[in-house]
């Protein structure tokens, strides 16, 4: 399959720059895979499409303030995006700009915090050695790593908005955005209808957003991301009439679990058209970038033609796209 087959025109004005004040007031497009029918509602009415015996699976990862601004000894400014802690003060990170920065360079963050570049990896990735607790420093002085297509600086409001209400386990550099639409009230309403709500963890890293560079999508390789399936979630999957995965991150974690029987580890499963789903019956998701791995997953789940028909209708009806945008339910 050619990457160009998964391209579409996304008008800039449809890319949501801010979330709605009321999370569950977002619009939701409902796509029926069997009939091809497309309908429209508000996210708060997702309960209309759930029934007793279903299991709703959420990703409880928590976004940390992974973006840090520092300076080189020359005074040149650099930006660091922390990815994952490796232990002993070492972190894998992305550095910008990266080309002219050498191994051994000391990067300062204020008067007392610093990090040395110990290794330069492919692209803009580096291994940094910090002189103190980087996570603690980031939580106090870092900023929320909003996606590049949100053309504004992160604010204190984003620290709450770009986080699900059920976020618990710190480790993501991006929110599981399908989960942003839920409120505590909506989740309580869902539970009251004898629908199981369970949580798993997948820490979203650059792999989710890594551009597909290969002309043939089959040649792309996903970067691994840590996941964990609790015993409670595993039991919910086993007993569910239907499994609703909230987000492509949940989908990849559940399908990795189904294929490997491992309840924790590193998920690098690349789902694209032709993949046979083993556990996920329904998918809650947002509208994704052209040619992105989340879009290919959606195309695998709903079929490419049907997915693109839904996207065209969403554009025509001025749905809000991407992380702070509206939702889509595929049943």
C-alpha positions, 0 to 999 in steps of 0.5 A, spaced: 500 500 500 502 506 498 502 512 503 499 517 498 493 512 498 492 515 505 492 522 504 487 527 504 486 535 504 485 537 511 483 545 511 487 549 517 481 552 519 478 545 522 484 544 526 482 545 533 486 550 537 482 550 543 478 545 547 471 546 548 469 548 555 465 542 556 468 536 554 462 532 553 459 537 549 463 535 543 460 532 536 461 525 535 460 522 528 457 515 528 460 510 523 457 503 522 462 498 519 456 493 517 451 498 514 456 503 512 451 508 515 453 515 518 450 519 523 451 524 528 450 526 535 454 529 541 459 525 545 455 526 552 450 521 548 455 516 547 451 512 552 445 511 546 450 506 543 453 502 549 449 497 552 449 492 558 455 487 558 459 492 554 466 494 556 469 501 556 477 501 556 480 507 557 488 509 557 489 512 564 496 514 562 498 521 565 501 527 560 507 530 564 510 537 562 516 534 558 518 540 554 524 544 557 527 550 554 535 550 555 541 554 553 548 551 550 555 554 553 555 559 547 548 562 549 544 558 543 537 556 545 535 549 545 529 545 546 528 539 550 522 534 549 523 528 554 521 522 552 523 516 557 527 515 563 532 510 563 535 510 570 541 513 573 539 520 571 539 518 564 533 520 559 532 519 552 529 526 549 528 529 543 533 536 541 531 542 537 535 544 534 540 538 534 544 538 528 550 542 530 550 540 538 555 535 539 556 529 544 558 532 551 555 539 550 552 541 557 545 544 556 543 549 562 536 550 565 536 555 569 542 556 575 542 549 578 539 544 573 543 541 567 544 535 562 550 533 558 549 530 551 552 523 552 549 520 546 546 522 539 541 517 536 538 517 529 534 524 527 533 529 533 534 523 539 539 524 544 541 521 551 541 526 556 545 525 563 541 530 568 545 532 574 538 532 578 531 529 578 529 531 571 522 529 572 521 533 578 524 539 575 520 538 569 513 538 573 515 545 576 518 548 570 516 544 564 511 546 559 505 541 556 508 538 550 502 540 545 502 537 538 505 542 533 499 543 529 496 547 535 499 554 533 500 557 540 504 556 546 501 552 552 498 555 558 496 553 565 489 552 562 492 546 558 495 543 564 488 541 565 485 541 559 490 536 555 489 531 561 484 526 561 479 526 568 482 519 569 489 520 568 493 516 573 500 513 571 505 519 569 509 517 563 506 520 556 508 526 552 501 526 549 494 525 551 490 519 549 485 524 546 479 520 545 479 520 552 479 527 553 471 527 551 469 524 558 467 527 564 466 524 571 459 525 570 459 521 564 463 516 566 458 515 572 452 515 568 456 509 564 457 505 570 450 506 572 448 502 566 451 496 568 457 497 563 464 495 565 469 501 565 476 499 566 483 502 565 489 500 562 496 504 561 500 505 554 505 511 555 504 515 549 511 517 546 514 519 539 512 512 536 505 514 535 506 521 531 512 518 528 511 520 520 511 514 515 517 515 511 517 509 507 513 509 500 510 503 502 506 503 508 508 496 510 515 498 511 514 502 516 516 500 523 513 503 530 517 505 536 515 501 542 511 504 547 510 501 554 503 498 556 500 495 562 494 491 562 491 490 569 488 484 571 481 487 572 482 490 565 483 483 563 477 480 566 473 485 563 475 483 556 474 476 557 467 477 560 465 483 555 459 482 550 463 488 546 469 491 547 470 499 546 477 501 545 477 509 547 483 511 543 488 508 538 493 507 544 488 503 547 487 499 541 494 497 540 495 495 547 489 491 547 491 487 540 498 487 543 496 483 549 491 479 545 497 477 540 502 476 545 498 474 552 503 479 555 500 483 560 505 488 560 511 490 556 513 494 550 508 495 544 510 496 537 504 493 533 503 497 527 496 496 525 494 498 518 489 495 513 489 488 512 490 487 520 485 482 523 483 485 530 482 479 535 479 483 541 476 490 539 469 490 537 468 498 537 473 504 537 472 511 540 477 516 536 478 523 534 480 525 527 487 524 525 492 527 520 493 525 513 498 519 512 499 518 520 499 511 523 493 512 527 489 514 521 491 507 518 489 504 524 482 507 523 482 505 516 484 498 518 478 497 523 473 501 519 475 500 512 479 505 508 473 507 503 468 508 509 473 511 513 474 516 508 467 517 506 466 519 514 472 524 514 469 527 508 462 528 511 466 531 517 469 536 513 463 538 510 459 539 516 465 543 519 467 538 525 473 540 529 479 535 527 485 532 531 487 532 539 482 538 541 477 536 536 471 532 535 470 525 536 468 519 532 465 512 534 466 506 530 461 500 531 
